Amino acid sequence: MDYIKKLLYVSPVAIGLIYLVVGSLWIAFSDQFVLSLFDDPEAITAIQTWKGWGFVIVSSIFIYILVQINNIKLGDIIREKEVVQNELEAIFEQAPVGIAYHRQDENWLRANQQLADMLGYSKSELVELDFNDFIDPDDLEEGRELDRKLIEGKENSYKTEKKYLKKDGSVLIGRLSKALITHNNQAENYILAIIEDITRQKEIEEDLKRAVHEKELLLAEVHHRVNNNLALINGFLEMEMDNIENTVCHHLFKKSQARIKSIGIVHQKLYQANDFSKLPLKEYTEEILSSVYKYWRNGNREIKFRTDVADVTLNVNQAIPCGLALNELVTNACKHAFPNGKKDPEIYVNIQEENNQIVITVSDNGIGLPATIRLDESDTIGFTILNVLCKQLNAEVDIKNNPGTTFIIRFDKVKDKRGSASNL
């Protein structure tokens, strides 16, 4: 039965062909059948008449059935099309974005209510407008050039942002998406436009940019002031040193100055930097070594510094203990490694990044350390400070005598490491 229904769901041409075949068969065989049964001409004439009426009635019923089935099918198609069209109409009108399409010559074909509401016009008013009536002049020509690329087939679609002039004179910022809609049975294609109102989003983005910029300026000013205050403290220590005759106390003041200076260098670099989370370790190291050299020059004896520092950056909360540790190691080498006029004194600093680890090597060609010394058991202030700093970095420390002394500090680089009171 289903097969017959499918067979009967045919086009008008098929219905005509079926009628032609059935009619031809009827004419070809019905007359022969009548003549084989009757010889009387009057009876044959009467039967032929009734046969003709019967054919007309049967064929009419048959055609009616075929046409009715075809009409049902056509009705189903029309109803399905209406449902789809109503759904598309609802989507077009109720979409949360503005939708419109226009001819290639910029004449409007249609716009939805959302787009009219976004721009403050009625739909009838909107479709009467020219592009230059509601598109910002700075964006108009750029948009036309993009439309030309669509029409010429250079682009399938594009996205951009535009400023639209609303009816009340205010500006709407829209995210525009456009595509060329092609029809095989139409001479001219048209362009579909979808516009999303991102005015509020842009305002929030601008507010965030301003807030970030203000925070950066504030942080830069804080680092600048901290550096100035540290420099002031250093100046006070320098003044006090002029009145100190005890050599031991004098050295302690110089060590304190070097430590303060190494912290000040960090804040100076952060004041100059655009990214407070990435302090360039190479420049930082060079300035610390220069500062140590300035504080610990000893008469005519020149200590040679050699460096090999990779282009590594650190978070400020790792950079400060790292710089202080470097300061302690180089200061201790300058002060203790070369007694009695050691010939050609040299300190070598190597800093590399290996598998997301920072490896700091500080070595000298001095007299070396006692073989039994341990960093965590030493009671000297320098080693105590160094031990605390390495714990802050979660660093491993290896000490070698070969001769001279080599310190190797190894710790994991943490991009967003935070201090106890840090917002960086």
N, C-alpha and C positions, 0 to 999 in steps of 0.2 A: 504493500500500500504506500509506504514511504517512497518507494522507487517511482511509483506512478505519479505521486505528488510532485516529486522532483522533476519528472518528465514533463508534467503539465505546467511547471513554473517556467514558461517559455516567453519569448519575445513575440510581438505581433507578426513578424516575418515567419516565425516558426508556426504560429497559428494558421496563417494563410497557406503554408506548405502542407500542413496536416489536412486542412479542408480540401485542398486540391487533390491530394492523394486519395482521400476517402471518396470524394465526388467522382473521380475518374474510375475508381474500382466499381462504384455503384452503377454508373452509366454503362460500363463495359460488360458487366455480368448480369445485371438485373433484367435487361431487355431479353437477353438470350434465355434466361430462366422462365420469363413469362411466355415467350413464343414456344418453348418446349412443352408448356402445360396446356395452352389454348390455341384453337384453330379459328374460332369465330372472331371476325374483325371487330364487331361491336364489343364483345367481351374484352378483347385485347385493349381497345381504346379506353374502356371504363377502368380497367385495371391499371393502365399506364397513367391515367389521371390520378387515381388514388395513390399510385406509386410515387408520382411527382409530389403530391401533397405530403405524403409520408416522408419523402426525402427532405422536403423543405422544413417540416416540423422537427424531424430528428436532427437535421443539420443545425437548425436554429437552437435547439436545446444544447447540442454539442458545442456550438460556438459560444452560447451563453455561459456554459460551464467553464470553457477555456478563458473567456474574457473575465468572468467573475473571479476565477482563481488568480488570473494575472492582476486584476484590480486589487485583490486582497494582498498579493505580494507587493504591489506598488504602494498600497496604503501602509503596509508595514515599513517599507523603506522610507516613505514620507514621514511617518511618525518617529522612526529612529533618527532621521535627519533633524526633525524638529526638536527632539530631546537633546541631541548633540548641539544643535544651534542654540537652544535655550541655555544649556550648560556653558557653552562658550560665551554667550551674551552675559551670563551671570558672572563668569570669571572676568570678562572684560570690564564690566561696570563695577564689580565689587572688589577688584584687586586692590591691595594696599599701596600700589604704586601707580603713577600716571602712565597711561598707555595711549598712543595715538599712531596714526599712519597717514602718510601724505604722498602725493605724487612726486615724481622726480623734479618737477618744476616748483616744488615747495607749496603747492596748493593742498590744503587740508582735505582729507577724505573723512576722517572721523577722530574724535577724542573722547576719552571716558570721563565720567563725573569726577573721579579722583584728581585727574590732571586739572580740570577746571577749578576744583576747590583749592588745589595747591596754589594756583596762580590768581585766584580771586575773581575769576570770570564765570559766566554761565557757559554751557557748552556751545550754544549758538553764537555767543560773542567770541569765544575762543577760536572757532573754525573760520571766522571772518578775518582774523588777524594775520598780518605778514610776520615773517620770522623776525624782522628788525623791530617789530613792535614790542616784543617781550624777551628777546635774547640780548644779553649784554654785548655791546659793540665789540669789545675786546675778544669775545669768544665766537662772534658770528662768522667771520671769514675762516677761522680755523675749522669750524663745524662744516662749513660748505665744502672746504677742501676734502675733509674726511668723507662727506657724502659723495663727492665726485669719484673718490676711489672705490666706493661701493658700486656706483653706477657703472664704472668702467671695468668692474670685475677684479680690481687689484686687491680688494679686501672682501672677505665674506661678512664680517661684522667688526664693530669696534666699540670700545668703552672709553669714556672721558668724563671730565667734570666741567660743568658750565654754570654760569651765573644767569638767572632768569629774573626779569623785572616783573614784579606782581602789579596788579591793577592799582593797589594803594601806594605804589612807588617804592616799596621795600624790595629787598633782594632775597631771592631763594637760591641756595646752592644745591644743584642736582647732580646725581651720578647718572649719566646718560649711557644707555646701551642701544645701538642701532644695528639693523640688519636689513638687507635687501630681500624682499619677498617676490619670488618669481612665479609666473603663471604661464603654462604652455599655450593656453587658449586665449591669452590676452596680449595685445600689442605692447602695452606698457606695464612695467612692473612698478611696485610701490615700496616705500621705505617704512619699516616698523620702528617706532621709538618707544623705549621704556625709561621712565624718569623716576628716580627715587630721591626724595627730599632728605638731604644730609646736612641741612643748615645747622641743626642743633649739634650734630656730631662734629662738624667743623669748629663750631664755637667751643665745644669741650676740648677738642684737640689743641686749639689755640690757647685755651686756659691752661692746659697741661704743659704746653711748651713754655708759656710764661712762668709757670710755677717752677718748672725744672731749671729754667734759666736763672730765676731769682735764687733758687737753692744753690746753684753752682756759684753765682756771684757771692752769696753769703758764705759758703764754704771756703771759697777762695780768700775772702776777706778774713775769715777766722784763721786760716793757715798763715796768711800774711801777718796778722797781729801776733799770733803765737810765735812766729819766727822773729818778729821784732822784739817781743818780750824776752825770748831766749837770748837774743843778741845783747839786750840790755843787761841780763843777768851775767852774761859772759864779760861784759864791760865792767860790772861791779867786781867780779872775781879778779879781773886784770888789775884793777885799782888796788885791791887788797893785796895782791901778790907783790906789789911794789914795797909793801911794808913788812913782808915776811922774809926773814933771814935764814930760818931753818930749812935746810935742803929737803928734808922729808916732807914737810908741810908744803913746800913750794911744788914738789912733784905731785902731791895729792891735788892741789889746786889745778895744776895743768891737766891732770887726768880728768877732773870734773869738767874743765872747760872743753876738752875734746869730746866727752860724752854729750854735753849739752849742744855742742856744735853739730855732732852727727844727727841729733834729733832735729835741730834747726834746719839742716840741709833737706830733710824729708819734707818739712812744711814749706820750705822755699820751692821745692820741686812741685809740690801739690798746688801751690799758688799759681805756678806757671803752666800747669798741665790742664788739658781739656777733659781728661778722664781721670777722676780721683781714684779709681780702682786699679789703675795701671801705672805704677811708678817705674820709670826706666832704670834698671839696676846698674847699667853700665855707667851712665852719667853720675848716678848716686855714689858709686864706688870711687870713681875718679875724684870727686869732690872730697870724699872722706879721706882718701889717701893724701890729697893735697893739704887738707887741714891737719892731719897727723904729722906730715912732713914739716909743716910750719911750726907746730908746737914742739917737736922733738929733734930739731936740728941741733947738733952738738959740735960747736966750734967749727973747725974746718973739715970735720969728718962728714962726708956725704954718703948717705945710705941710698943705694940704687933701688928703685922700685920698678919691677916688671909686672905687667898685667896682661891677662888674657880673659876678657869678660864678654860673654855672649850677649846678644840683644834680648835680654830677658826682662819681663815686667812682673812686678809683685803688687799685691794688695797692700795698702798702707799698713795694715795690722800685722803683716809679715815683714814689710820693708823696715819698719822701725827696729824690731829686735834683731833683724838680720844686719842692719847697719851698725847697731851698737855692738853686736858680736864681732863684726869685722873690725870695728874701732878698737875693741879690747885686744884682739889678736895682734893687730899691727902695732898698737901702742906697746904691748908687752915685748914684742920682738925688738922694737926700737930701743926700749929702755934696758932690756936684760940680755939680749942675744949677742951683743957685740961689746963686751968689756975689753979693757986693756988695748984699745986701738986696733981692733980686728981689721985686717986688711981686706979691702974690697967687699964691704958688707952689702948684702943684697936681700931684699924681701920680694917674694913672688906671690901674686894673687891670681888665682884662676877661678872663674865662676861659670858654670855651664848648666844647661837644663838637659836631663836625661830621663826619658820616660816619665815626664811630668814630675820629676824630682829636681830640686835645686842642689847642686853640689858645689860647695865653697872650699877651696884649697888655699891655705896660707902657709907658706914655707919660708924658711930663712937658712942661711949658711953659717949660722952662729954656733955657739958652744953647745947647744942642745939642752934638754931637760934631764933631770934624774930619771933613771929607768923605772923607778918604783912609783912615780907620780901618777895620781888618778884625779881626773877632773872633779868627780863627785865627792872626793875626800880631801881635797886641798882646802886649807884655811886662809889662802890669800884672797884679798878683796877682788882682784881681777878675775881669778878663776871662779870665785863664788858668783860674781855677776855673769860670767860667761855660762856657767852651769844653769842659772835661772833663765837666761835668754834662750838657751837651747831647749829647755823644757817648754817654754812658750811656743817654740816652733815645732815641738814634737820631733826634734832632730836627733840623729845618731852622730856621735863624735868619735873620731879615731885619731890617736896621737902617735906619731912615729918620730924616731931619732935616726938620722941616716947619713952622716952626722948632720948637725943642725936640727931644726924642729919642723915638723909638718903637721898641721891640723887639717882634718877633713871633716866638714860638717855637711850632713845630708838630710834633707827634709822634703816632704811632699808639698808641692805648690798647690795652694788652695785659692781658687779664684775669688770667692766671696767670704773669706775668713773675716770674722767680726771680733772686735775687741770687747772688753767688758762693758764699755760705754760708747761703742761706736755705732754710727748710723751709716757708715760707708759700706 
